[in-house]
Amino acid sequence: MKKAIYKYPVILDDRFELEMPGGGSVLNVQMQDGKPYLWAIVEPQLNPVKKKFVMVGTGHEYKEEYFNQLRYINTFQVDKLVLHLFEVDDYNYATMD
């Protein structure tokens, strides 16, 4: 199957979802032209799936058990905020409060 790298806008929220072709693998998140974006390797011919993400600001508290369920993507800055983006699977995303 052919693959491509796609860019997605990042929603500045504690938790958010992005729809991308199945088999998507997140590469990185960075600022571009003053806005946060995520890049992923995708297989465009596959049906889209929703990927779930959690964003944690430096110094923000989070339940310890949640950190064991998160896959770190990258750290990036928005103005004076330092944010850390993680991917989480469907089940754990649904149980996080």
Phi, psi and omega in degrees: 000148178277148179237160178212162174255123179247154179247138181230139175289141179264134178272124181279083181212162180300322179221142177202165179238148173230138177264128178214159180306143179308152182080006181296138179232117185290133179263311190192165171224134181207168175274141174218124182054039176079008180231147179278137177225154178242139176246139181218147171276125182231163172249095190305334183282348180276154178297147181290148174229159177267126174261140182253141183225151176233134178244130181237127177278151177302130179087350179281137181274146179215148180300136185304318183296335179291323181297332178288344184259359186258144175252116183295134176257299182185167174249138179213164182245139173235110187055240181263000179276137172250117186245147181238120184260134179231150172257145182223149180282167186304312185298310183294325178299318182291334184265356182279131177235000000 
